[in-house]
């Protein structure tokens, strides 16, 4: 019998999407940044691809083309960089 992952990653995906696309005061985003970054880094590959699909839906056409052209690692790095920029944190 095949094993299917039945974990539901909706809360994690929603947290990252809110960080990326919802307006929140800068202080709130700064306070949540480490937690959201940790959630993103601990998500599995399937959840990342789900998240990438949701991000792709919300982007303007030119940004969609740029994001679509990235491979998995590129998309992952792009999301981390955008989160860091939005939260005014510098990633070393």
N, C-alpha and C positions, 0 to 999 in steps of 0.2 A: 504494500500500500504506500502511495506517495504521501509525503508530508507537505502540507501547505501552511504557510505562515498566516495565521489568523489574527495576528496583532493588528490593532487598529491604531494608526499613527495620527489620527485626526487632530488631537490636541497639540502635538508637537508641530505638525505642519501649520496649523492655525496660528500658533505662537510666532513662528518665523514669518508667515505672511503678514501678520499684524505689525511686526517690527519693520518690515519692508514697505508696506503700502498704507498703513493707517497713520493719520496724524496723531502724534502724542507730543506733549511738551518735552523739550530737550532733556530736562532733569529726569523725567520718567524713563526715557530711552536709555540714558546713561546708567541709570540704576538697574535696568533690566538686561543690559548688554551681555554681561558675563553669563547669565542664566540662559539667554537665548542662544548665545554662541555655543554653550555646552550642549544644549538640546540639539542644535544643528550638527555638531561634531559627533554626537552619539547616535544619530539616526542611521538606519541601515540603508543599503543601496536602493532597495525598492521604495522606501520612503523618500529618499532624495529624488528619485525619478518622478515620483508623484508630485513632490514639491516643485520640481523644475517645470512640469507640465502646467501647474497652476500659475507659476510666475510667468511663463510664456504667454498664457492667456491674457494677462493684465498689461503686457508691455505694448508700447506703440510699435508700429510696423518696422521702423529702422532698428530699434532695439531688439525686436524679435529676431531679425535676421542676424544680428551680431551674436545674440545669446544662442540661437540655433546652431551657429557655426562652431561653437565651442564643444570640446569633448567633455566627458564626465568631470575630470579634474579641473578643467577650465571653468565649467559652470559652478563647481563647488567653490573655487577660489573667487570667482566673481561675486557670488552671494556673500561670502565672508567679507570681501572688500567693501561691498555696498553697505552691509550692516555696520561695519566699522566706521564708514564715512557718515552714515546717518546718525550714528550714536556719538560722533565726534571723538572716537577713540582711534589711536594710531596702532596699526598692526606692524610688528617688526618681523 
